[in-house]
């Protein structure tokens, strides 16, 4: 009896926040807006008095969406990890999906986890890109940045493998998943290739004096928005199946 009462008291001492798909979407969009605004502010400051050459250069790099291992990278890595956890939750709901589809969700969970790890550890450009450039030299044109050369065929193979999986989902979900992929990879690969081409051609862009900062802003923003759409679609999938996402934390 005392044990059960302790459980009740412990439960009552927890504050509970329900994460509805719409509230989650609004919160994520606000976070993306903060990241984008921070990037714009530091670039405007750099254009005004060359902040990158002052003792405040650390702030420029911390908020620059074109840099790595900083605030935007942290947000992107956490978002991918959260999406991975949502896929894992879906895969573990026996009443929600069939066994044949569970493997597909587990595959997505693993893939998103690896993408989160890649984003945080800079594997795609810090390891793969460096290895390819050292082994084969710098590329030309849209393939100047060589890291995505092995990623493109991998992406197409995975897309072909998952076509049957998405076709079995209701259209309202599969369309959102496809949209999230198009937005994310449109930024991660499409605009990256455009930047690669411009750099190889001698550079025709950058923030202020050219448009590199602007292009990277669009690139990273699309990546973040793609993840936001994916998280929203996963949260909607769970909510429509009668599952509630909630966060509990102790209160005094």
BELRA-V335915 format. One record per pair of residues at least 4 apart in sequence whose C-alpha atoms are under 6 Angstrom apart, sorted by sequence separation. I is the first residue (numbers start at 0). J is the second residue. D is the distance in whole Angstrom. If there is no record, write none. Layout:
i=I j=J d=D
i=I j=J d=D
This chain:
i=5 j=9 d=6
i=19 j=23 d=6
i=32 j=36 d=6
i=45 j=49 d=4
i=59 j=63 d=6
i=68 j=72 d=6
i=113 j=117 d=6
i=116 j=120 d=6
i=117 j=121 d=6
i=121 j=125 d=5
i=122 j=126 d=5
i=123 j=127 d=5
i=124 j=128 d=4
i=125 j=129 d=6
i=131 j=135 d=6
i=132 j=136 d=4
i=138 j=142 d=5
i=139 j=143 d=4
i=170 j=174 d=6
i=179 j=183 d=6
i=180 j=184 d=6
i=181 j=185 d=6
i=184 j=188 d=5
i=185 j=189 d=5
i=186 j=190 d=5
i=187 j=191 d=6
i=188 j=192 d=6
i=198 j=202 d=4
i=205 j=209 d=3
i=206 j=210 d=4
i=215 j=219 d=6
i=216 j=220 d=6
i=221 j=225 d=6
i=231 j=235 d=6
i=235 j=239 d=6
i=238 j=242 d=5
i=18 j=23 d=6
i=45 j=50 d=4
i=51 j=56 d=4
i=117 j=122 d=5
i=132 j=137 d=5
i=138 j=143 d=4
i=168 j=173 d=6
i=197 j=202 d=5
i=204 j=209 d=4
i=205 j=210 d=2
i=206 j=211 d=6
i=237 j=242 d=5
i=238 j=243 d=6
i=50 j=56 d=6
i=137 j=143 d=6
i=197 j=203 d=6
i=204 j=210 d=3
i=205 j=211 d=3
i=206 j=212 d=5
i=64 j=71 d=6
i=204 j=211 d=5
i=205 j=212 d=5
i=206 j=213 d=5
i=61 j=69 d=5
i=62 j=70 d=6
i=165 j=173 d=6
i=61 j=70 d=6
i=90 j=101 d=5
i=90 j=104 d=5
i=90 j=105 d=6
i=128 j=145 d=6
i=41 j=59 d=5
i=86 j=104 d=6
i=128 j=146 d=4
i=127 j=146 d=6
i=87 j=108 d=6
i=86 j=108 d=5
i=124 j=146 d=6
i=123 j=146 d=6
i=38 j=62 d=5
i=37 j=62 d=6
i=38 j=63 d=5
i=83 j=108 d=4
i=83 j=111 d=5
i=190 j=218 d=6
i=83 j=112 d=6
i=79 j=111 d=6
i=80 j=112 d=6
i=186 j=218 d=4
i=80 j=115 d=6
i=186 j=221 d=5
i=79 j=115 d=5
i=186 j=222 d=5
i=183 j=221 d=6
i=76 j=115 d=5
i=182 j=221 d=6
i=183 j=222 d=4
i=76 j=118 d=6
i=183 j=225 d=4
i=76 j=119 d=6
i=182 j=225 d=5
i=179 j=225 d=4
i=179 j=228 d=5
i=179 j=229 d=5
i=141 j=192 d=5
i=144 j=195 d=6
i=143 j=195 d=5
i=176 j=229 d=6
i=141 j=195 d=5
i=141 j=196 d=4
i=140 j=196 d=4
i=140 j=199 d=5
i=82 j=230 d=5
i=65 j=215 d=6
i=24 j=231 d=6
i=20 j=231 d=6
i=20 j=234 d=5
i=20 j=235 d=5
i=18 j=244 d=5
i=17 j=244 d=6
i=18 j=245 d=5
i=17 j=245 d=4
i=16 j=245 d=5
i=16 j=246 d=5
i=15 j=246 d=6
i=15 j=247 d=4
i=14 j=247 d=5
i=13 j=247 d=6
i=14 j=248 d=5
i=13 j=248 d=5
i=13 j=249 d=4
i=12 j=249 d=6
i=13 j=250 d=6
i=12 j=250 d=6
